[in-house]
Amino acid sequence: MDNDARDSAASENVVTTTALYPPERITRVREAVGRAGLDAVVLTPGPDLRYVTGYDAHLSERLTCLVVPAQDEAFLVTPRLELAVAEASPAGGLGLEITSWQETEDPFALVAARLAGAARVAVADHMWAAMAFRLRDALPGAALTAAGGVLRELRMRKSGAEIEALRQAGAAIDRVHRIVPQLLKAGRTEAEVGRDIAEAILAEGHVSVDFTIVGSGPNGASPHHELSDRVIGRGEPVVVDIGGTMPSGYCSDSTRVYSVGQPPQDFLDYYAVLRDAQEAAVEAVRPGVTPEAVDAAARDVIAAAGYGEYFLHRTGHGIGLETHEHPYIVEGNTEPLAEGMAFSIEPGIYPGAHGARIEDIVVCTGTGADRMNLTPRDLVVIDG
Protein backbone atom coordinates (compact mmCIF):
# COMPACT_ATOMS: atom_id res chain seq x y z
CA MET A 1 0.00 0.00 0.00
CA ASP A 2 1.44 3.40 -0.93
CA ASN A 3 1.42 6.36 1.45
CA ASP A 4 -1.64 8.06 -0.05
CA ALA A 5 -3.63 4.82 0.06
CA ARG A 6 -2.51 4.21 3.62
CA ASP A 7 -3.61 7.72 4.66
CA SER A 8 -6.98 7.22 3.00
CA ALA A 9 -7.49 3.91 4.73
CA ALA A 10 -6.57 5.43 8.08
CA SER A 11 -9.02 8.28 7.65
CA GLU A 12 -11.81 5.83 6.83
CA ASN A 13 -11.06 3.53 9.78
CA VAL A 14 -12.32 5.83 12.49
CA VAL A 15 -11.61 4.60 16.01
CA THR A 16 -14.74 4.64 18.15
CA THR A 17 -14.76 6.22 21.58
CA THR A 18 -15.98 2.98 23.13
CA ALA A 19 -13.05 1.06 21.63
CA LEU A 20 -10.54 3.63 22.85
CA TYR A 21 -12.06 3.97 26.32
CA PRO A 22 -13.79 0.65 27.10
CA PRO A 23 -16.00 0.38 30.21
CA GLU A 24 -13.99 -2.54 31.58
CA ARG A 25 -10.94 -0.30 31.93
CA ILE A 26 -12.24 0.93 35.30
CA THR A 27 -12.28 -2.67 36.53
CA ARG A 28 -8.67 -3.13 35.42
CA VAL A 29 -7.69 0.04 37.26
CA ARG A 30 -9.46 -1.15 40.42
CA GLU A 31 -7.55 -4.42 40.22
CA ALA A 32 -4.28 -2.51 39.76
CA VAL A 33 -5.09 -0.39 42.82
CA GLY A 34 -5.53 -3.54 44.88
CA ARG A 35 -2.32 -5.12 43.58
CA ALA A 36 -0.43 -1.97 44.54
CA GLY A 37 -1.66 -2.27 48.14
CA LEU A 38 -3.62 0.98 47.91
CA ASP A 39 -7.09 1.79 49.18
CA ALA A 40 -7.97 4.13 46.31
CA VAL A 41 -6.67 6.23 43.46
CA VAL A 42 -7.84 9.81 42.83
CA LEU A 43 -7.45 11.09 39.27
CA THR A 44 -7.86 14.77 38.45
CA PRO A 45 -8.12 16.13 34.86
CA GLY A 46 -5.26 14.96 32.69
CA PRO A 47 -4.15 11.94 30.70
CA ASP A 48 -4.85 9.37 33.44
CA LEU A 49 -8.46 10.51 33.89
CA ARG A 50 -8.98 10.52 30.13
CA TYR A 51 -7.38 7.10 29.79
CA VAL A 52 -9.76 5.56 32.32
CA THR A 53 -13.01 7.32 31.34
CA GLY A 54 -12.52 9.11 28.02
CA TYR A 55 -13.45 12.37 29.77
CA ASP A 56 -11.17 15.23 28.66
CA ALA A 57 -12.11 17.29 31.68
CA HIS A 58 -11.33 20.96 32.11
CA LEU A 59 -8.56 21.59 34.65
CA SER A 60 -9.34 24.47 36.98
CA GLU A 61 -9.32 25.47 40.63
CA ARG A 62 -12.63 23.60 41.02
CA LEU A 63 -12.10 19.94 41.87
CA THR A 64 -13.02 17.34 39.28
CA CYS A 65 -11.78 13.84 40.04
CA LEU A 66 -12.40 10.16 39.47
CA VAL A 67 -12.12 8.07 42.63
CA VAL A 68 -11.43 4.37 42.16
CA PRO A 69 -11.46 2.48 45.49
CA ALA A 70 -9.90 -0.97 45.65
CA GLN A 71 -12.98 -2.46 47.31
CA ASP A 72 -15.88 -0.33 46.13
CA GLU A 73 -17.44 1.21 43.03
CA ALA A 74 -15.71 4.10 41.30
CA PHE A 75 -17.35 7.52 41.21
CA LEU A 76 -16.74 10.81 39.45
CA VAL A 77 -16.84 14.10 41.36
CA THR A 78 -17.59 17.23 39.35
CA PRO A 79 -18.59 20.85 40.00
CA ARG A 80 -22.35 21.30 39.61
CA LEU A 81 -21.83 23.79 36.78
CA GLU A 82 -19.93 21.13 34.80
CA LEU A 83 -22.29 18.23 35.50
CA ALA A 84 -23.92 18.38 32.08
CA VAL A 85 -20.52 18.34 30.38
CA ALA A 86 -19.42 15.33 32.42
CA GLU A 87 -22.63 13.45 31.66
CA ALA A 88 -22.29 14.19 27.93
CA SER A 89 -18.69 12.93 27.89
CA PRO A 90 -17.73 9.27 27.38
CA ALA A 91 -17.72 8.97 31.19
CA GLY A 92 -21.49 9.44 31.10
CA GLY A 93 -21.87 6.22 29.15
CA LEU A 94 -19.91 4.03 31.56
CA GLY A 95 -22.66 3.50 34.13
CA LEU A 96 -20.46 5.46 36.50
CA GLU A 97 -21.84 7.32 39.51
CA ILE A 98 -21.37 11.05 38.95
CA THR A 99 -21.56 13.20 42.08
CA SER A 100 -21.70 16.98 41.75
CA TRP A 101 -20.93 19.63 44.33
CA GLN A 102 -22.20 23.18 44.77
CA GLU A 103 -20.01 26.28 44.96
CA THR A 104 -20.43 26.54 48.74
CA GLU A 105 -19.53 22.90 49.40
CA ASP A 106 -16.09 21.44 50.10
CA PRO A 107 -15.46 18.75 47.47
CA PHE A 108 -12.39 17.46 49.30
CA ALA A 109 -14.53 16.71 52.35
CA LEU A 110 -16.95 14.94 50.04
CA VAL A 111 -14.19 12.69 48.73
CA ALA A 112 -12.77 12.13 52.22
CA ALA A 113 -16.16 11.05 53.54
CA ARG A 114 -16.32 8.33 50.88
CA LEU A 115 -12.76 7.23 51.70
CA ALA A 116 -13.07 7.18 55.49
CA GLY A 117 -10.50 4.83 56.97
CA ALA A 118 -8.28 4.77 53.89
CA ALA A 119 -4.61 4.34 54.78
CA ARG A 120 -2.94 4.66 51.37
CA VAL A 121 -4.31 6.79 48.54
CA ALA A 122 -2.63 7.51 45.19
CA VAL A 123 -3.24 10.82 43.44
CA ALA A 124 -2.76 11.71 39.78
CA ASP A 125 0.75 12.72 38.77
CA HIS A 126 -0.82 15.80 37.16
CA MET A 127 -2.80 16.86 40.24
CA TRP A 128 -1.98 20.41 41.26
CA ALA A 129 0.08 20.54 44.45
CA ALA A 130 -2.53 22.81 46.06
CA MET A 131 -5.20 20.14 45.50
CA ALA A 132 -2.96 17.35 46.78
CA PHE A 133 -2.35 19.33 49.98
CA ARG A 134 -6.08 19.90 50.46
CA LEU A 135 -6.81 16.21 49.99
CA ARG A 136 -4.03 15.36 52.44
CA ASP A 137 -5.60 17.68 55.00
CA ALA A 138 -9.02 16.12 54.40
CA LEU A 139 -7.54 12.62 54.86
CA PRO A 140 -5.11 13.09 57.77
CA GLY A 141 -4.90 9.35 58.40
CA ALA A 142 -3.92 8.47 54.84
CA ALA A 143 -0.52 8.46 53.19
CA LEU A 144 -0.60 9.97 49.70
CA THR A 145 1.51 8.68 46.84
CA ALA A 146 1.70 9.22 43.08
CA ALA A 147 -0.71 7.25 40.91
CA GLY A 148 1.56 7.07 37.86
CA GLY A 149 2.98 3.72 38.88
CA VAL A 150 -0.49 2.24 39.29
CA LEU A 151 -1.55 3.09 35.75
CA ARG A 152 1.88 2.77 34.14
CA GLU A 153 1.58 -0.89 33.13
CA LEU A 154 -1.91 -0.40 31.71
CA ARG A 155 -1.04 2.71 29.71
CA MET A 156 2.24 1.32 28.34
CA ARG A 157 0.55 -1.64 26.61
CA LYS A 158 -1.62 -0.11 23.88
CA SER A 159 -4.81 -1.82 22.77
CA GLY A 160 -5.63 -2.37 19.10
CA ALA A 161 -7.82 0.74 19.15
CA GLU A 162 -5.03 2.82 20.68
CA ILE A 163 -2.56 1.59 18.07
CA GLU A 164 -5.01 2.53 15.33
CA ALA A 165 -5.36 5.99 16.91
CA LEU A 166 -1.58 6.36 16.86
CA ARG A 167 -1.50 5.16 13.26
CA GLN A 168 -4.00 7.86 12.31
CA ALA A 169 -1.93 10.45 14.18
CA GLY A 170 1.16 9.27 12.31
CA ALA A 171 -0.61 9.53 8.97
CA ALA A 172 -1.76 13.05 9.79
CA ILE A 173 1.71 14.32 10.71
CA ASP A 174 3.16 12.53 7.67
CA ARG A 175 0.84 14.59 5.49
CA VAL A 176 2.24 17.74 7.08
CA HIS A 177 5.83 16.66 6.42
CA ARG A 178 4.97 16.10 2.77
CA ILE A 179 4.11 19.78 2.35
CA VAL A 180 7.09 21.13 4.32
CA PRO A 181 9.23 21.40 1.14
CA GLN A 182 6.69 23.90 -0.18
CA LEU A 183 7.13 26.04 2.95
CA LEU A 184 10.90 26.00 3.40
CA LYS A 185 12.52 28.72 1.31
CA ALA A 186 15.76 30.64 1.63
CA GLY A 187 14.99 34.09 3.01
CA ARG A 188 12.07 32.98 5.18
CA THR A 189 12.42 32.97 8.96
CA GLU A 190 12.00 29.91 11.14
CA ALA A 191 9.00 31.60 12.77
CA GLU A 192 7.30 32.15 9.41
CA VAL A 193 7.79 28.53 8.43
CA GLY A 194 6.68 27.36 11.88
CA ARG A 195 3.48 29.39 11.64
CA ASP A 196 2.61 27.75 8.32
CA ILE A 197 3.42 24.30 9.67
CA ALA A 198 1.18 24.90 12.69
CA GLU A 199 -1.69 25.79 10.39
CA ALA A 200 -1.06 22.61 8.39
CA ILE A 201 -1.03 20.47 11.55
CA LEU A 202 -4.55 21.67 12.34
CA ALA A 203 -5.67 21.40 8.73
CA GLU A 204 -4.56 17.77 8.61
CA GLY A 205 -6.81 16.69 11.45
CA HIS A 206 -5.17 17.58 14.76
CA VAL A 207 -7.14 19.52 17.36
CA SER A 208 -4.05 21.14 18.85
CA VAL A 209 -0.47 21.95 17.89
CA ASP A 210 1.82 20.64 20.61
CA PHE A 211 5.16 21.82 19.20
CA THR A 212 6.86 23.04 16.04
CA ILE A 213 10.64 22.95 15.95
CA VAL A 214 12.24 24.49 12.87
CA GLY A 215 15.98 24.54 13.51
CA SER A 216 18.04 25.98 10.68
CA GLY A 217 21.84 25.95 10.46
CA PRO A 218 23.34 26.08 13.97
CA ASN A 219 19.88 26.07 15.53
CA GLY A 220 19.50 22.52 14.24
CA ALA A 221 22.21 21.54 16.73
CA SER A 222 19.87 22.46 19.63
CA PRO A 223 17.46 19.51 20.01
CA HIS A 224 14.72 21.57 21.69
CA HIS A 225 15.24 24.77 19.76
CA GLU A 226 12.38 27.28 19.86
CA LEU A 227 11.23 29.10 16.74
CA SER A 228 13.21 32.26 16.11
CA ASP A 229 13.47 35.13 13.66
CA ARG A 230 16.61 33.62 12.14
CA VAL A 231 16.51 33.77 8.34
CA ILE A 232 17.03 30.42 6.62
CA GLY A 233 19.95 30.52 4.20
CA ARG A 234 20.80 28.52 1.12
CA GLY A 235 22.79 25.35 1.68
CA GLU A 236 21.55 25.04 5.26
CA PRO A 237 20.13 21.88 6.80
CA VAL A 238 16.84 22.41 8.67
CA VAL A 239 15.54 20.08 11.40
CA VAL A 240 11.72 19.98 11.50
CA ASP A 241 10.28 18.24 14.57
CA ILE A 242 6.49 18.56 14.80
CA GLY A 243 3.55 17.05 16.62
CA GLY A 244 0.01 17.57 17.81
CA THR A 245 -2.98 15.93 19.44
CA MET A 246 -5.76 14.25 17.48
CA PRO A 247 -9.49 14.32 18.36
CA SER A 248 -8.97 10.86 19.89
CA GLY A 249 -6.56 12.38 22.42
CA TYR A 250 -3.61 10.49 20.96
CA CYS A 251 -0.47 12.31 19.88
CA SER A 252 1.80 12.55 16.86
CA ASP A 253 5.53 13.27 16.82
CA SER A 254 7.90 13.02 13.85
CA THR A 255 11.18 14.61 12.83
CA ARG A 256 12.61 14.94 9.33
CA VAL A 257 15.57 16.91 8.01
CA TYR A 258 15.52 19.15 4.97
CA SER A 259 18.13 21.25 3.22
CA VAL A 260 17.45 24.40 1.22
CA GLY A 261 19.94 23.76 -1.54
CA GLN A 262 22.90 21.39 -1.34
CA PRO A 263 24.25 21.08 2.25
CA PRO A 264 27.92 20.84 3.25
CA GLN A 265 29.71 17.53 2.72
CA ASP A 266 30.43 17.07 6.43
CA PHE A 267 26.70 17.19 7.08
CA LEU A 268 26.02 14.60 4.38
CA ASP A 269 28.66 12.36 5.94
CA TYR A 270 27.08 12.24 9.38
CA TYR A 271 23.52 12.23 8.07
CA ALA A 272 24.28 8.91 6.37
CA VAL A 273 25.50 7.58 9.73
CA LEU A 274 22.36 8.85 11.45
CA ARG A 275 20.16 7.15 8.88
CA ASP A 276 21.90 3.83 9.56
CA ALA A 277 21.65 4.36 13.33
CA GLN A 278 17.92 4.99 13.24
CA GLU A 279 17.38 1.92 11.10
CA ALA A 280 19.51 -0.20 13.45
CA ALA A 281 17.43 0.88 16.45
CA VAL A 282 14.15 0.13 14.68
CA GLU A 283 15.47 -3.29 13.67
CA ALA A 284 16.40 -4.01 17.30
CA VAL A 285 12.81 -3.64 18.53
CA ARG A 286 11.03 -6.86 19.49
CA PRO A 287 9.43 -8.33 22.62
CA GLY A 288 11.92 -9.17 25.35
CA VAL A 289 14.57 -6.71 24.19
CA THR A 290 15.33 -3.99 26.73
CA PRO A 291 14.92 -0.29 25.93
CA GLU A 292 18.58 0.26 26.76
CA ALA A 293 19.52 -2.32 24.11
CA VAL A 294 17.51 -0.37 21.51
CA ASP A 295 19.25 2.81 22.65
CA ALA A 296 22.62 1.06 22.31
CA ALA A 297 21.78 -0.14 18.80
CA ALA A 298 21.57 3.47 17.63
CA ARG A 299 24.34 4.82 19.86
CA ASP A 300 26.87 2.17 18.84
CA VAL A 301 26.52 3.04 15.14
CA ILE A 302 27.00 6.74 15.85
CA ALA A 303 29.93 6.16 18.22
CA ALA A 304 31.68 3.79 15.80
CA ALA A 305 31.63 6.53 13.16
CA GLY A 306 33.23 9.01 15.57
CA TYR A 307 30.15 11.09 16.40
CA GLY A 308 29.32 9.63 19.82
CA GLU A 309 29.87 12.88 21.75
CA TYR A 310 27.31 14.62 19.54
CA PHE A 311 24.41 12.31 20.40
CA LEU A 312 23.03 14.32 23.32
CA HIS A 313 19.80 12.63 24.38
CA ARG A 314 18.02 9.30 24.81
CA THR A 315 16.92 7.39 21.73
CA GLY A 316 13.21 7.64 22.42
CA HIS A 317 10.16 8.10 24.61
CA GLY A 318 6.78 6.44 24.90
CA ILE A 319 3.77 8.13 23.35
CA GLY A 320 0.00 7.89 23.63
CA LEU A 321 -2.27 10.36 25.41
CA GLU A 322 0.95 12.23 26.22
CA THR A 323 3.76 13.03 23.82
CA HIS A 324 6.24 11.81 26.44
CA GLU A 325 5.31 8.82 28.61
CA HIS A 326 6.66 5.37 29.43
CA PRO A 327 8.60 3.48 28.19
CA TYR A 328 11.73 5.60 27.79
CA ILE A 329 14.34 4.24 25.38
CA VAL A 330 17.44 5.05 27.36
CA GLU A 331 20.44 3.44 29.01
CA GLY A 332 19.44 2.05 32.39
CA ASN A 333 15.93 1.03 31.40
CA THR A 334 16.09 -2.76 31.57
CA GLU A 335 12.35 -3.50 31.62
CA PRO A 336 11.76 -5.72 28.55
CA LEU A 337 9.69 -4.40 25.70
CA ALA A 338 6.32 -6.05 25.15
CA GLU A 339 3.72 -6.15 22.42
CA GLY A 340 1.68 -2.97 22.26
CA MET A 341 4.33 -0.63 23.62
CA ALA A 342 4.56 2.54 21.51
CA PHE A 343 7.56 4.86 21.47
CA SER A 344 9.75 7.06 19.33
CA ILE A 345 13.06 6.09 17.75
CA GLU A 346 14.90 9.39 17.30
CA PRO A 347 18.69 9.38 17.41
CA GLY A 348 20.40 12.68 16.63
CA ILE A 349 23.84 14.08 15.83
CA TYR A 350 24.53 17.71 16.77
CA PRO A 351 28.10 18.85 16.01
CA GLY A 352 27.36 22.59 16.36
CA ALA A 353 27.37 24.23 12.94
CA HIS A 354 24.26 22.22 12.14
CA GLY A 355 22.52 19.09 13.39
CA ALA A 356 20.16 16.29 12.44
CA ARG A 357 17.57 14.00 13.99
CA ILE A 358 15.36 11.32 12.42
CA GLU A 359 12.26 10.32 14.37
CA ASP A 360 9.53 7.77 13.84
CA ILE A 361 6.91 6.42 16.21
CA VAL A 362 6.93 2.63 16.33
CA VAL A 363 4.81 0.00 18.04
CA CYS A 364 6.37 -3.21 19.32
CA THR A 365 4.66 -6.21 17.71
CA GLY A 366 5.18 -9.93 18.18
CA THR A 367 7.92 -9.93 15.56
CA GLY A 368 9.44 -6.43 15.54
CA ALA A 369 8.55 -2.79 15.06
CA ASP A 370 5.54 -1.40 13.22
CA ARG A 371 6.25 2.15 12.03
CA MET A 372 3.50 4.71 12.47
CA ASN A 373 5.40 7.20 10.26
CA LEU A 374 6.04 6.27 6.64
CA THR A 375 7.48 9.37 4.98
CA PRO A 376 10.99 8.80 3.55
CA ARG A 377 13.84 9.21 6.01
CA ASP A 378 16.35 10.31 3.41
CA LEU A 379 17.48 13.93 3.44
CA VAL A 380 15.08 16.10 1.41
CA VAL A 381 17.00 18.65 -0.64
CA ILE A 382 14.81 21.58 -1.66
CA ASP A 383 15.54 23.76 -4.63
CA GLY A 384 14.42 26.94 -2.92
KAVENBEL-V474203 format. One record per pair of residues at least 12 apart in sequence whose ideal C-beta (glycine too) atoms are under 6 Angstrom apart, sorted by the first residue. I is the first residue (numbers start at 1). J is the second residue. Records with the same first field share a line. If there is no record, write none. Layout:
I: J  J
//
This chain:
3: 374
7: 171
10: 167  168  171
15: 161  164  165  248
17: 54  90
19: 161
20: 161  248
21: 54  90
23: 94
25: 52
26: 74
29: 52  68
30: 68
32: 150
33: 68  70
34: 70
36: 150
38: 120  122
39: 70  118  119  120  121
40: 67  69  115  118  121
41: 68  122  147  150
42: 65  67  123
43: 66  124
44: 65  124  127
45: 57  59  64
46: 124  126
47: 321  322
48: 124  151
49: 66
50: 249  321
51: 155  321
53: 91
54: 90
55: 89  91
62: 79
63: 107
64: 78
65: 77
75: 97  99
76: 91  96  98
77: 99  107
78: 100
80: 100  102
83: 100
86: 98
108: 134  135  138
109: 138
112: 138  139
118: 142
119: 142
120: 143
121: 142  144
122: 145  147  150
123: 144  147
124: 147
125: 146  148
152: 326
156: 326  327  341
157: 340
158: 340  342
163: 363
165: 248  250
166: 250  342  372
167: 372
169: 246  250  252
170: 361  372  373
172: 204  205
173: 252  254
174: 373  374  375
175: 204
176: 200  201  204
177: 256  375
179: 200
180: 240
181: 380  382
183: 196
184: 238  258  260  382
185: 384
186: 232  233  234  260  384
188: 232
189: 229  231
190: 214  216  227  228  230
191: 227  229
193: 214
194: 212  214  227
197: 212  242
198: 212
201: 244
206: 244  246
207: 245  247
208: 244  245
209: 244
210: 243  244  323
211: 243
212: 242
213: 225  241
214: 227  240
215: 239
216: 232  236  238
217: 236  354
218: 353
220: 237  239  354  355
221: 350  352  355
223: 313
232: 260
234: 260  261
235: 261
236: 260
237: 257  259  263  267  354
238: 258
239: 257  357
240: 256
241: 255
243: 323
249: 321
251: 319  323
253: 319  323  344
254: 359  373
255: 357  359
257: 356  379
258: 380  382
259: 381
260: 382  384
267: 354
270: 307  349
271: 356  379
273: 305
274: 349  356  358
276: 301
277: 298  301  302  347
278: 347  358
280: 297  301
281: 294  297  298  315  345
282: 345  369
284: 297
285: 364  368  369
286: 368
287: 337  338  339
288: 336
289: 337
290: 334  336
291: 327  329  333
292: 331  333
294: 329
295: 315  329  330  331
298: 315  347
307: 349
310: 349  350  351
312: 350
314: 329  330
315: 329  347
316: 329  343  344  345  346
317: 344
318: 343
319: 342  361
327: 341  343
329: 343
337: 364
339: 364  366
341: 364
342: 363
344: 359  361
345: 360  362
346: 359
358: 377
360: 373
361: 373
//
